[in-house]
Amino acid sequence: MYDLIIIGGGPAGVSAGVYAARKRLKTLFITKEWGGQSIVSIDIQNWIGTPSIAGDKLANEMKNHLETYANETVSIMSDKTVTDLKKEADGTLTVTLDDNSNHTSQAVLIASGSSRRKLDIKGADTFENRGVTYCASCDGPMFARQDVAVIGGGNAGFETAAQLLAYAKSVTLINRSASFKADPITIEKAQLLAYAKSVTLINRSASFKADPITIEKVLLHPNMTTILNATPTEIIGDKFVSGLRYSTTTGSLKEISVTGIFVEIGMIPNTVYAKNVTDLDAYNRIIIDPWTQKTNTAGIWAAGDCTNIHYHQNNISAGDGVRALEDIYVTLKTRI
Ligand SMILES: Cc1cc2nc3c(=O)[nH]c(=O)nc-3n(C[C@H](O)[C@H](O)[C@H](O)COP(=O)(O)OP(=O)(O)OC[C@H]3O[C@@H](n4cnc5c(N)ncnc54)[C@H](O)[C@@H]3O)c2cc1C
């Protein structure tokens, strides 16, 4: 029986793990992977105290930080996936893993973050890993000197474009909504990294919400092309991707020739295993009290991107994890 089980090895879970070790809570720390979502980023510039760090290095540093203080207090299980979470009649919590093992604790912190939303159009499944990919830093180099598209105009979309521009022949960025949601620095970075012959930005609707000066700069760049009001409808090809079809608001269907399609259309909270034990909102995010990170189920806390909070950033998740741990500690210690 553990005091606490922490689920997730991103900034929220690792921060909580470090605090749990220092507070000597007997903890089981379970994660599928280390570092969380920004592991794919080539350059993270806003992790406070570290002006610039690659995502994979940040992941190693997080792992190292927890391992340094874990000692005999925090047991670490990595490469494991939680498949179920149950509340027992006596109030304890049981976590089931993908190897069918069960682990019991007084408290659980859910910090399992989010995963990429899959593209749901004709051809997306058929061509996955045959031109359709969800990870630019993993697959980008395979598309050197080729024409590629990025679907999604948020930060992840622009970061992906920035990475691809270093070696692709052209990058087309396709955004379904009315404006790009990326912050100006990310947009600018994408533009400055534009070594490609041409870059096309495709946007579903007629305007952009990003900072006007940055937009102007991006649009003026000779390597960038913007297509507005574009919604992807079909991925075409034979054995591998050869093109992307999209519709415009006037109803006309158009096509671009690309051999790679990088999908960055948002995230889905990793909360399926918790749906029967605590309340989720309409987007499957865990509902929490933001003062304490408590969920609606006694004994279960949640932190970071898997919760129904505004704004998703590494620093925010780390802070949420710490707040949760402080509250867990007080709750467990005042129970006696
Ligand atoms: C491409 C990209 C770039 C980004 N760049 C930045 C940036 O520059 N700066 C910034 O502040 N933020 C950035 N973000 C946002 C930031 O990465 C997230 O806000 C942050 O990672 C959320 O942390 P988290 O700990 O809540 O969840 P996550 O990072 O999603 O971590 C969740 C963890 O839980 C594990 N997990 C998931 N399901 C299970 C399960 N069932 N069982 C066990 N383990 C599980 C995962 O393996 C992972 O380790 C970026 C995001 C993306 C996608």
The ligand as a MOL file (V3000), in Angstrom:
LIG
                    3D

  0  0  0     0  0            999 V3000
M  V30 BEGIN CTAB
M  V30 COUNTS 53 58 0 0 0
M  V30 BEGIN ATOM
M  V30 1 C 4.9430 20.4080 -29.9320 0
M  V30 2 C 4.7310 21.0450 -28.5940 0
M  V30 3 C 5.6030 22.0380 -28.1800 0
M  V30 4 C 5.4190 22.6400 -26.9370 0
M  V30 5 N 6.2960 23.6210 -26.5690 0
M  V30 6 C 6.1570 24.1950 -25.3570 0
M  V30 7 C 7.0830 25.1870 -24.9390 0
M  V30 8 O 7.9870 25.5710 -25.6710 0
M  V30 9 N 6.9100 25.7050 -23.6890 0
M  V30 10 C 5.8920 25.3270 -22.8540 0
M  V30 11 O 5.8150 25.8110 -21.7290 0
M  V30 12 N 5.0000 24.3910 -23.2470 0
M  V30 13 C 5.1030 23.8220 -24.4620 0
M  V30 14 N 4.1800 22.8930 -24.8780 0
M  V30 15 C 3.0860 22.5310 -23.9590 0
M  V30 16 C 3.6100 21.5960 -22.8810 0
M  V30 17 O 4.3800 20.5750 -23.4740 0
M  V30 18 C 2.4680 21.0050 -22.0650 0
M  V30 19 O 1.6710 22.0240 -21.5380 0
M  V30 20 C 3.0310 20.1480 -20.9500 0
M  V30 21 O 3.8570 19.1120 -21.4420 0
M  V30 22 C 1.9230 19.5150 -20.1270 0
M  V30 23 O 2.5310 18.7840 -19.1120 0
M  V30 24 P 1.7430 17.6380 -18.3240 0
M  V30 25 O 2.7260 17.0810 -17.3490 0
M  V30 26 O 0.4760 18.1670 -17.8140 0
M  V30 27 O 1.3510 16.5350 -19.4060 0
M  V30 28 P 2.1850 15.8330 -20.5600 0
M  V30 29 O 3.3390 16.6320 -20.9510 0
M  V30 30 O 1.1880 15.4590 -21.5980 0
M  V30 31 O 2.7380 14.5180 -19.8560 0
M  V30 32 C 1.9000 13.4230 -19.5890 0
M  V30 33 C 2.7360 12.2470 -19.2050 0
M  V30 34 O 1.8730 11.1750 -18.8320 0
M  V30 35 C 2.2680 9.9770 -19.5100 0
M  V30 36 N 1.0440 9.2030 -19.7110 0
M  V30 37 C -0.0060 9.4800 -20.5090 0
M  V30 38 N -0.9690 8.5450 -20.3850 0
M  V30 39 C -0.5070 7.6590 -19.4750 0
M  V30 40 C -1.0450 6.4690 -18.9220 0
M  V30 41 N -2.2720 6.0130 -19.2510 0
M  V30 42 N -0.2810 5.7760 -18.0350 0
M  V30 43 C 0.9520 6.2230 -17.6700 0
M  V30 44 N 1.4960 7.3530 -18.1600 0
M  V30 45 C 0.7710 8.0650 -19.0490 0
M  V30 46 C 2.9210 10.4510 -20.7820 0
M  V30 47 O 3.8240 9.4770 -21.2690 0
M  V30 48 C 3.6320 11.7150 -20.2990 0
M  V30 49 O 4.8660 11.4050 -19.7420 0
M  V30 50 C 4.3370 22.2650 -26.1080 0
M  V30 51 C 3.4620 21.2570 -26.5270 0
M  V30 52 C 3.6410 20.6520 -27.7550 0
M  V30 53 C 2.6900 19.5690 -28.1930 0
M  V30 END ATOM
M  V30 BEGIN BOND
M  V30 1 1 1 2
M  V30 2 1 2 3
M  V30 3 2 2 52
M  V30 4 2 3 4
M  V30 5 1 4 5
M  V30 6 1 4 50
M  V30 7 2 5 6
M  V30 8 1 6 7
M  V30 9 1 6 13
M  V30 10 2 7 8
M  V30 11 1 7 9
M  V30 12 1 9 10
M  V30 13 2 10 11
M  V30 14 1 10 12
M  V30 15 2 12 13
M  V30 16 1 13 14
M  V30 17 1 14 15
M  V30 18 1 14 50
M  V30 19 1 15 16
M  V30 20 1 16 17
M  V30 21 1 16 18
M  V30 22 1 18 19
M  V30 23 1 18 20
M  V30 24 1 20 21
M  V30 25 1 20 22
M  V30 26 1 22 23
M  V30 27 1 23 24
M  V30 28 2 24 25
M  V30 29 1 24 26
M  V30 30 1 24 27
M  V30 31 1 27 28
M  V30 32 2 28 29
M  V30 33 1 28 30
M  V30 34 1 28 31
M  V30 35 1 31 32
M  V30 36 1 32 33
M  V30 37 1 33 34
M  V30 38 1 33 48
M  V30 39 1 34 35
M  V30 40 1 35 36
M  V30 41 1 35 46
M  V30 42 1 36 37
M  V30 43 1 36 45
M  V30 44 2 37 38
M  V30 45 1 38 39
M  V30 46 1 39 40
M  V30 47 2 39 45
M  V30 48 1 40 41
M  V30 49 2 40 42
M  V30 50 1 42 43
M  V30 51 2 43 44
M  V30 52 1 44 45
M  V30 53 1 46 47
M  V30 54 1 46 48
M  V30 55 1 48 49
M  V30 56 2 50 51
M  V30 57 1 51 52
M  V30 58 1 52 53
M  V30 END BOND
M  V30 END CTAB
M  END
